Amino acid sequence: MNSRETALWFGERDNFLIITHRRPDGDTLGCAAGLAQGLLEAGKAAFILFNPEATARYMPYVQKHWAPVEFIPSYIIAVDIATPDLFPENGKPYESAVSLAIDHHPSNSGYASLSCLDMTKSSCGEIIYEILMALSGRIGTETASSLYVAVSTDTGCFAFSNTNSNTLRVAAELVDAGAPIGEINKDLFRKKAKSRILLEAMITAGMEFYFDGAVAISIITRAMMNKTGAGENEMDDVASIPTSIEEVIVGITIRELTGPSDCKVSVRTTPLVNANDLASKFGGGGHAMAAGFSLNVSAEEMKRKLLDTLGEIFPLKIGC
């Protein structure tokens, strides 16, 4: 369905439970909060399934919308989720019961009964905005603020190459609707905890370069996080650190999660390499220049697997 058809679908229904993905970012949480508030403004009952991994940074937007224990939904909505294996643990019972998926990932597997999928959008928040405007003709300040979080975080405050003219038009509409962008931008993009600065220094110091400097790989261990005191709230956008280096074409962060044999890999690229294609070789996915996946292997083994695969892209294996 397109945005207008999706708005009509919402208009004819009620009692929605919105699901966000595990290790949630600003897009999925901002979308969920914006959709829940927008549906509330339209006279609907809508709640967000509690996500235990939501960080303090985004809690002001989502916590008022957590579903009460006694809430029985009629329809399950997934936002910014490409595949059901990305559901949080408490969302697993809903994997086969998703009524509607709203998403912008090319890797979306079509798991929901219905989908509103628009791969031309830089963020899922732009799709939610279109749906709510088609549904009600306007949005309130609180909805606009949540959707601005979604749009701005998925575009790196409009600095990433996925930003397009529609992104900027939607952002302008959100500002007109009352989103306090100065406050939001400061909180999300200009403030850094001391632990984050210390962690960035360790990431940079341990970075390794391959293929004549075209590939940069950083490993983030549990020991590094323990030493710096960095938590989930400090992990936003660490994946962009390797690609901040001028000559790097592919930047990869390999992060230990629960232990040394549980890794999350984030891939960031330039237009010369498709990040989604690379991640899909390991069961993951995402966008052309930003993708990821998780595997139960050690960080060093993961690095070797990635280098073997990257060797098909960069035939001259030059390590430095």
N, C-alpha and C positions, 0 to 999 in steps of 0.2 A: 504494500500500500504506500501511497505517497502521503505527505503531511496532512493534506486536506482530508483524504479518505480516513486517515488515522484519527483526526479530530472528530469526524462524524462517528466513528466507532466508539470513541470515548463518550461522546454526547449521548449515545444510546445505552450506556452501561454505567455501573456503579460498583463500589466496594473493591478497590484495587490494592494489591500488595506489590510494592516495587522492590526489586532485588538488584543489588550492586555486586561488583566482582570482588574476589578475594584480593588482598593487598590493594585496597581501593585508592585511586588517585582522585584528583580534583574534578576530573570530567565525570566519572561515574557517580561520585557523591554529590557534586553540584547539580547534575542532571536529575538525580533522584529527589533532592530537596526542592529543586525548581518545579519538577513535575508534580510532586505531592502538594506543594503550596498552590500551584496553578490550578490543579484539580479541585483543591479545597475552595479556592476563590470562585470556581465554577459551580459550587454546590455539591461536589462529589466527596465521597469518603475515600481517602487514599493515605496509605501509610508505607513506611520503608521498613523492610526486614532488617532488624538489628545486625550490623556488621561488626563483629568483635575486633576487627583489625583497623577500623576507622581511627585515625589519629586525632590528637587534640587540635591540630591546625584546622580541620574541617568540622569539628564537632558542633560549633555554633550554628551551622547550617542544617545539620541532619538530626540532631538529638531530639528536637521537639516533634519530629515526624516518626520516631521509632514506633513500630506497631505494638499495641498492647497485647499481652499474652492471650487475652480472650477474643481478639479480632479474628474473624473467619472471613477470608477473602473470597470473592466470587471470580476474580480474574488476577492472574499473575503477570506482572510486567517486568521484563529484564531491560536494563539500560546500560549501554556501552559494554555489552558482554558478547564476545564473538562465538564462544563455545560453552556448553554447559559445564565442562570440567573447570571453568573459572568461577563457578558459584562458590560462595563461602560454605563452610561445613554445614551450617544450619540451613543453608539453602538447597542442599542436596535432595531433600524430599520433593522439591518442586521441579527438578530437572526435566521430567517428562510431562509437566503440566503447565508450561509457559504459554500463556494466551497470546502474548505479543512481545516481540523483541524490537527495541528501538536502538539502532546501531549505525556506525559509519565505517566499520572495519571490513576490508575486502575479504578477510579470512572468515567472515561469519558463516557458520556451517548450516544455517537454515533449520535450526533445532526447534524453533517456536512454531505454534500453529499459524501465526501471522507475523509478518515482519514489516517494519518501516525502516528500510535500509537505504542510506544515501552516502555512497563512497566519495562523493564530491565535497562533502562537508569536512572541514578541518577538525571539528569536534562534534560529539553527540549533542552537546548543548545547543548548537545551532538548529538541530532537528527538533528538539524539544520546544525551542522558541517558536518555530514555525507552526508546530502542532497547537500550542496554547493560543497563539494569535488567531489561528483558524477556528479554534473552539470558542474563544470568548471575545476576540477583538481587542483585548488589552491584557496587560499583566501588571501586578502590583510591584512595589519597591522590593519586597522580600523575595519574590520570585525572580525579579531582575538581578538581584544581588547573587543569588545562588547560580543562576545561569551564567552570569559574568565569571564566577569562579570556574565553571566548567569550560567556558570558551577560552579564557585567558590561560589557564594552566595547561590545556592541551596544545596551545600554540606558543608556550614559553613567553607569555605576555606579548604575543604577536611578533616574536622574533624568529620563530621557526619558519622554515620554508613552506610548511603546509598552510600558512596564513594566506588567505586570498581576499578578494574584494568583498565576497559575501560575509566572511568572518568580520571584517571591519564594519560593514553595514549593520550586522547584528549587534556588534559591540556598541555602536553608536545608539541603536535603538534601546539597548539595555541602560545606557547612560541616561537617555531621555526618560526612561521609566523610573529612574531614581537610584540606580546602583551606585553606591559611594566608591567609585573606582580608586580614588586617592588612598583611602583607608585599606581597601582590599589589596591593591598593588603593593603597598608598604608591608602588609602582613605576610603576603605570599611570596614576594619577590625581592624585597630589600632587607628584610630582617633575617639574620642567621644566628643560631645558637653557637656558643663557644665550641661545643662538642662537634658541630657540623664543620666549623673552620678547621679544627684539629684533624677531623676525619678526611677532609679534602686534601690536607697536606700529606697525609699518609697515602692516600690514593694516588696522588701525583708522584710522590717519591717512588712508589712501587710499580709505576706504569712500565709496561714492556712494549717495544715496537718491533714489528715484523714487516716483511715484504717491502724493504727499502723505505720504511716509515709510513707506508700507506695504511697499516693496521696498528691500532693501539689497544692493548688489553690491560685492564685493571682488575685485580682480585680483591674483594672486600671480605675479610675473614671475620668470624665471630670475635676473635681476639682483638682485632682492630676496633670493633664497635664497643667491646668491653673496656678497652683502654681509654678510648675517648669519651665514653659515656653516651655515645650517640644511640638514639632509639629510632623507631619507625617515623617519628615526626621530623627527623632530620634527613630522611632518605629521599625526599622529593628531588627529582631531576639529577641525581648523581650520575645517571647514565649519560648525561650530556658532557661530562668533564673530559673524556678522551677526545671527543670530536671538536672541542674548543681549540685544539692544536691545529695550526694552519695546514699542514701537509697530510693530515689524517683523512682517509676516505671512509674507513670503517672503524668505529669506536665501540668497544665491547666492555661491559662490566660483568664480572662473574661474582655473585654474592652468595656467601654461605648463609643459609637460613637457620634451620633448627640444629644443624650439626655439620661436620666436615663432609658428609656425603649427601647433602641436600642443597642444590644450587639453583639460583635464579639467574638467568642470563638476559641482559638487556643489550639490544643491538641498535646503534644509531649510525646512519650512513649519509653520504651525499648522493645526488642523483645518479652517480656512476655505478652504484651497487644497490640492488633491491634488498632491503632488510627483511621484508616479508618472505621472500624466496629463501633467504638464508635460514631464518627461524623455522620455516615450514619443514626443513630437512630434519629438524629435531622435534617435530610435533607441535611447534608453536605457530605464531603468526602475528599479524599486526598491520602496519602500513608500509608503504614503499621505503620510507626512510626512518621508521621507528617500529621495532618489533621485539618480541621476547618469547621466552619459554623457560620451563623448569625441568630439571632432570635429577634423579637420585644418584649422582656420581660426585667424586671429589672435584674440587676446583681445578686441580692440576690435570686430572683426566679430562675434564670438560674443555680445558684450554687446548689439550692435544687434539681432541675431536674437532674443535673449531678450526684449528690450524690446518688439519688435514682437509677439511671441507673448503676452507679459504684458499688452499693451494690450487683448487680447480678454477678459482677466480683470478688469483694472482700466481701465474705459473712460476715466476722466479721467486723462490723462497729465500729471502734475504733477511736474516734476523740481526738485530742490533741491540 
